[in-house]
Amino acid sequence: MNLSRLSARDLEAQARDVEHQIKKLDHRPRPTPPERQLSVELKKMRLTLKDQMESSK
């Protein structure tokens, strides 16, 4: 996904979606290794999105 091309509104929507996915995965009692890896990747994406939103202000 190319985050640099998204507008501020799109970045916010993407950040909400990522946050929702992270919460969904974190509430699983016994996540599988692929789910844990996905959670890590989503958390990295969340940080990237936050940085992009801060730089677009």
FILUM-830908 format. One record per residue: x, y, z of N, C-alpha, C in turn; residue number from 1. Coordinates in nm, 4 decimals, decimal comma, padded with zeros to 6 digits. Layout:
{node {X Y Z} {X Y Z} {X Y Z} NUM}
...
// end
This chain:
{node {00,0847 -00,1178 00,0000} {00,0000 00,0000 00,0000} {00,0889 00,1237 00,0000} 1}
{node {00,0577 00,2172 -00,0862} {00,1343 00,3411 -00,0948} {00,0648 00,4475 -00,0109} 2}
{node {00,1148 00,4654 00,1109} {00,0508 00,5584 00,2040} {00,0753 00,7035 00,1680} 3}
{node {00,1803 00,7320 00,0921} {00,2122 00,8708 00,0598} {00,1103 00,9327 -00,0348} 4}
{node {00,0321 00,8522 -00,1040} {-00,0652 00,9050 -00,1994} {-00,2042 00,9259 -00,1391} 5}
{node {-00,2234 00,8879 -00,0144} {-00,3549 00,8996 00,0473} {-00,3767 01,0403 00,1026} 6}
{node {-00,5012 01,0864 00,0954} {-00,5353 01,2158 00,1537} {-00,5462 01,2007 00,3053} 7}
{node {-00,5561 01,3115 00,3754} {-00,5664 01,3089 00,5215} {-00,6891 01,2296 00,5649} 8}
{node {-00,7998 01,2467 00,4961} {-00,9228 01,1740 00,5296} {-00,9046 01,0239 00,5067} 9}
{node {-00,8371 00,9881 00,3961} {-00,8118 00,8475 00,3682} {-00,7164 00,7870 00,4714} 10}
{node {-00,6174 00,8650 00,5128} {-00,5244 00,8172 00,6156} {-00,5975 00,7886 00,7462} 11}
{node {-00,6881 00,8777 00,7837} {-00,7652 00,8589 00,9070} {-00,8528 00,7347 00,8975} 12}
{node {-00,9157 00,7137 00,7834} {-00,9997 00,5959 00,7648} {-00,9151 00,4690 00,7697} 13}
{node {-00,8008 00,4728 00,7063} {-00,7110 00,3576 00,7072} {-00,6632 00,3295 00,8497} 14}
{node {-00,6318 00,4343 00,9246} {-00,5854 00,4186 01,0626} {-00,6945 00,3547 01,1487} 15}
{node {-00,8190 00,3956 01,1281} {-00,9299 00,3351 01,2031} {-00,9446 00,1865 01,1695} 16}
{node {-00,9328 00,1536 01,0407} {-00,9439 00,0140 00,9992} {-00,8320 -00,0707 01,0598} 17}
{node {-00,7112 -00,0186 01,0566} {-00,5974 -00,0916 01,1128} {-00,6158 -00,1102 01,2627} 18}
{node {-00,6599 -00,0053 01,3302} {-00,6822 -00,0134 01,4752} {-00,7877 -00,1188 01,5075} 19}
{node {-00,8931 -00,1229 01,4275} {-00,9990 -00,2221 01,4484} {-00,9445 -00,3638 01,4298} 20}
{node {-00,8637 -00,3845 01,3282} {-00,8060 -00,5164 01,3033} {-00,7122 -00,5575 01,4167} 21}
{node {-00,6343 -00,4630 01,4673} {-00,5427 -00,4920 01,5774} {-00,6214 -00,5341 01,7013} 22}
{node {-00,7256 -00,4594 01,7341} {-00,8067 -00,4924 01,8518} {-00,8711 -00,6302 01,8374} 23}
{node {-00,9178 -00,6590 01,7161} {-00,9801 -00,7882 01,6909} {-00,8796 -00,9023 01,7136} 24}
{node {-00,7595 -00,8860 01,6644} {-00,6575 -00,9888 01,6816} {-00,6104 -00,9995 01,8260} 25}
{node {-00,5961 -00,8862 01,8934} {-00,5464 -00,8865 02,0313} {-00,6454 -00,9485 02,1294} 26}
{node {-00,7713 -00,9575 02,0920} {-00,8708 -01,0153 02,1817} {-00,8844 -01,1662 02,1650} 27}
{node {-00,8082 -01,2233 02,0736} {-00,8118 -01,3695 02,0563} {-00,7366 -01,4341 02,1725} 28}
{node {-00,7933 -01,5361 02,2353} {-00,7275 -01,5975 02,3506} {-00,5961 -01,6675 02,3154} 29}
{node {-00,5919 -01,7353 02,2025} {-00,4704 -01,8066 02,1614} {-00,4451 -01,7822 02,0127} 30}
{node {-00,3844 -01,6692 01,9797} {-00,3599 -01,6421 01,8373} {-00,2575 -01,7389 01,7782} 31}
{node {-00,2777 -01,7726 01,6548} {-00,1840 -01,8598 01,5841} {-00,0606 -01,7777 01,5460} 32}
{node {00,0494 -01,8441 01,5128} {00,1689 -01,7687 01,4701} {00,1416 -01,6717 01,3541} 33}
{node {00,0652 -01,7116 01,2507} {00,0355 -01,6132 01,1455} {-00,0451 -01,4929 01,1961} 34}
{node {-00,1360 -01,5168 01,2905} {-00,2139 -01,4060 01,3475} {-00,1249 -01,3132 01,4289} 35}
{node {-00,0300 -01,3703 01,5022} {00,0642 -01,2869 01,5784} {00,1496 -01,2037 01,4840} 36}
{node {00,1939 -01,2648 01,3744} {00,2741 -01,1921 01,2764} {00,1926 -01,0798 01,2129} 37}
{node {00,0675 -01,1080 01,1801} {-00,0201 -01,0068 01,1232} {-00,0391 -00,8913 01,2210} 38}
{node {-00,0536 -00,9232 01,3478} {-00,0692 -00,8192 01,4496} {00,0540 -00,7290 01,4536} 39}
{node {00,1713 -00,7877 01,4476} {00,2959 -00,7093 01,4473} {00,3008 -00,6192 01,3241} 40}
{node {00,2666 -00,6746 01,2081} {00,2687 -00,5957 01,0849} {00,1672 -00,4815 01,0898} 41}
{node {00,0503 -00,5083 01,1458} {-00,0519 -00,4046 01,1569} {-00,0069 -00,2936 01,2517} 42}
{node {00,0609 -00,3301 01,3594} {00,1099 -00,2298 01,4534} {00,2166 -00,1418 01,3889} 43}
{node {00,2997 -00,2013 01,3053} {00,3988 -00,1219 01,2314} {00,3284 -00,0276 01,1344} 44}
{node {00,2234 -00,0789 01,0691} {00,1475 00,0040 00,9756} {00,0804 00,1182 01,0493} 45}
{node {00,0304 00,0911 01,1710} {-00,0339 00,1954 01,2523} {00,0652 00,3089 01,2801} 46}
{node {00,1894 00,2737 01,3140} {00,2913 00,3759 01,3387} {00,3215 00,4559 01,2123} 47}
{node {00,3298 00,3867 01,1002} {00,3540 00,4553 00,9732} {00,2401 00,5508 00,9406} 48}
{node {00,1175 00,5059 00,9621} {00,0012 00,5913 00,9367} {00,0024 00,7131 01,0275} 49}
{node {00,0379 00,6939 01,1545} {00,0443 00,8073 01,2478} {00,1486 00,9085 01,2003} 50}
{node {00,2642 00,8584 01,1567} {00,3681 00,9470 01,1061} {00,3196 01,0238 00,9832} 51}
{node {00,2508 00,9542 00,8934} {00,1988 01,0176 00,7716} {00,0949 01,1247 00,8072} 52}
{node {00,0089 01,0950 00,9044} {-00,0929 01,1933 00,9429} {-00,0279 01,3155 01,0063} 53}
{node {00,0765 01,2950 01,0872} {00,1456 01,4074 01,1495} {00,2173 01,4930 01,0450} 54}
{node {00,2766 01,4282 00,9468} {00,3504 01,5048 00,8456} {00,2573 01,5775 00,7488} 55}
{node {00,1314 01,5305 00,7385} {00,0390 01,5970 00,6469} {-00,0305 01,7159 00,7093} 56}
{node {-00,0117 01,7375 00,8398} {-00,0767 01,8515 00,9078} {-00,0033 01,9795 00,8793} 57}
// end
